[in-house]
């Protein structure tokens, strides 16, 4: 039988929950920045490759 949700939460419960969510958001934001810059570099390389391909035709 599933446990009933808690009716009372302590300040520690809330601070733990908030800290956990913040850590997840920070790691997600860090990954987006890291991979976002990598994607930008790849797009630049693809664009320059396409320009060279079109110039050769």
N, C-alpha and C positions, 0 to 999 in steps of 0.2 A: 504494500500500500504506500503510495507516495506521501512523503512528509508534508505536513501543512506548512504554508509559508509563515515565516516569523511575523509576529504582530508587533514586536517592539525591537527597535534597533538601537544599538549604542553608538556613541560618537565614534568609537574606534571602528565599528563596522562600516560606518559611512566613510571615514577617512581611508580605510583600507580599500574600499570599493573605488573611491575617487582616485586614489593613487594608482591602482591597477589600471583603470581606464586611461589615466594620463600617460602612463608608461606605454600602453598600447598605441595611443595616438602619436606619441613622440617617435616611437620606432617606425610607425607607418609613415609619418612625415619625413623622417630621415631616409627611409627607403625610396619615397617618392622623389626627394631631392637628388639622391644618388642616381637612380635609374632615369630620372627626368633629364639630367645633364648627359647621361650616356645616350639616351634616345636623341637628344638634340645633335650630338656629334654624329651619330649614325645618319640622321636626316641630311646633315650638311654633306656628308660623304656621298650619299645616294644622289643628292642634287648635282654635285659636281661631276659625278660619274655620268649621269644622264646628259649633262651639258656637253661633256666630251664625246659621248656617243652620238649626239645630234650634230655636233660640229664635224664629225668625221663622215657624215653621210653626204 
